Amino acid sequence: MHRSSFNMISLGFLFLLIDFRIQNFDILPDIVGYILFAVGFHALASYSEYFKKASYVNIPLLVGSILDIYKPASTPSQAGGVSFDFGVLGFLAIPVILVVLVLNMLVVYFMFQGIIEMALEKGLGSLADEAGRRWKEYLYLQVAILFSFIVAFLPVIGIAFIIALGVISLVITFAIMRFMKVCGENL
C-alpha cells in the first residue's frame, strides 16, 4: 500500500515538472500531478497528520491547475533582453505565481515532514535524514527560482542562470522521485 502511495506522489512530481504544450494545450497537465498527490496523501494520512496538511494545501493547487490546461497565446514582456510570458494577466500574474510557489513549498514541506515522522517511528533515522536533505534541496531550488526573476534582467548572466536552474531542477526532481521509490520500499 505504501509503495503505490509513494509511486503516485513520485509520478505527481513528473507531471508537475514537464510542461509540454501543443496548440496551447498542456499534454501532461499539472492537474494530473496534483490528483496523484491527493491520492497518495489520502492513503498516507492515517500515518501522519502532515500528509493531511499536505492534502489540504494541495486542494487550491489542484483547482487552480485547471486554468493552466489551456493557455491562450499572449505577447511576451521584454526585460533586459530576456522575454517573459506571464499569460493573459501580464505582470499581474506575478502575485499569483508567488502564491503558487508558496503553496507548492508547503505541500512538499508537509510531505517530507510526514516521511520524516514515519521513518522515525520505524527507526529509520537515515531515511529521515535523507528526507530532511531532500526538503532543503527543494527549498533552495524554490528560492533560486524566486531569485531568477531578478537575475533574469541581467542579459548574459540571467540566461546562464536560468539554464543552470533548469538542469538543477531536473536533477532535484528526479532525486526526489527516486527517494519516493525508496520510501515506498522501506516505509
N, C-alpha and C positions, 0 to 999 in steps of 0.2 A: 504494500500500500504506500509506504513512504517513497519507494523507488518511483512509482508512477507520479506521485505528487511533485517530487523534485524534478522529474523529467519534464513535467508540464511547465514548471517555473523556468527551467532551462530553455525550453522551446519559446517561452514567452519573451525571454531576452533576445532570442534570434529575430523574432518578428519585430521587436522594437528597434533593433539595430539596423535592419535592412529597410530602406525606403526606395522602392523601385516602382516607378510610375510609367504607365502607358496611357497616352491621351488624357493626362491629368488624373488618372485613377491609380490609387495605390494598390499594386498587385498583391503585396503582402501587408495588409493593413495592420496598424498598431492595435486596433480593437481586438484582433485575434490574440495578440500578446497579452493584453490586459485581461481577456477572458481566461486564458491559460493561467495567468497569475491568480485570478479569482478562484478557479477550481482548485489549484494547488494549495492556496492559502486556506480555503474552506476545509480541505481534507486534513490540514495540519493544525487547524485552530484548536483542537482539543488538547494538543501537546504544549501549546504556549499561547499566552494572551497576545504576544507580539504578532503572531500570524493573524489574529482577529483584527488588531490595529492596522496591519498592512492591508487587510481585506477592505476595511472601511475607507482608508485613504485611496485605495485603488479605484473605488467607485466613481469619483469625479473624473479620473483619468480615462476610465472606460467610456463614460458617457461623452466626454469631450473628444475622444478619439473618433467618434462617429463623424464629426465635422472635418476630419483630416482624410477621410477616404477619397474625397474628390476635392482637388484644389484647382480653382479656375486660374488660368494664366493671368499674370499680372506683370507690371513693369518693375523691374528691379531698381532699387535705390542705389545710387553711387556714393561711395565714401572712400576717399583716398585711393582711388583706382580699384577698389575692391567692390564687387557687386553683391548686394544683399537682396534677397527676395522674401519679404515679410508677408506675402499674400495680399489679399484684398484690403486688409487692415492697415497696410503700410507700417509706419513706425509705431502706430498704436498697438501693434502686436507684441511689442517688447514686454509690457507688463504681463500679458498672457503667457509669453514664453517663460518669464521668470516664475510665475505661479506653477506652471507645469514642471519646471526644473525642481522647484522646492518639493512639490508633491511626489515626484519621482524619487527624490532623495529620501523622503520619509518612508515611502513604500520599501525601498531597498534597505534602509536602516532597520525598520521593524523586521523585515525578513531575516537579515543577518543576526539581529538580536534573538529572534526565535530559534535560529540554528544554534547560536551560542548556548542558549538555555537548554535545548535538547541535548547538545553534545556534553555539557557539564553534568546533566542528570545521568548520562550513561557513562560518565567517567572518561570521556574522550577529549581531554584537555588540548591535545594537538589540533584536533578538528575545530575546537572553539577558537584557538589562537589563529588558525588559518581563516576562519570566518571574520575575525576582527581585522586581519590584514586585508582581506578582500574588500571589506567595507571601507577601509581607509583608502584603498586604491580607487574605489568607485567615487568616494567623496572628493579626492584630489582631482579626479578626472572631471567631475562636475564643476569644481572651482575653476579648473583650466578652461572649460567650455565657457563659463561666465566671463573669464578674463579674455577669451578670444574675441568678444565683442569690442573690446578696447584695442587689442593688438591688431585686429583686422584693418584698422585705419592706417597702419604703417605698411606701405606698399610691399616691399620685398620680405620684410620680417613677418608681416601678417600672413602672407600666403604660405611661407615656410612653416609658421607656427600651426596654421590650420591643417596643413598636410600632415605634419607630425602628430597633431592631435587626433586626426582620423586614424592613423596607424595605431597609436596608443589605445584609442577607443576599441579598435578591433581586438587587440591583444588582451585588454582587460575583460572585454565581454566574453571572449572565448575561454579565458581563465575562469571566469565566474560560471560559465556553462559547464566546464569540466568539474569545477568544485561542486556544482549541484548534483552531478553524477556520483561523485564521491559521497556526498551527503545521503543520497538515495541508497547507496550500498551499505553505509555504516550506521545510519540512524534508523 
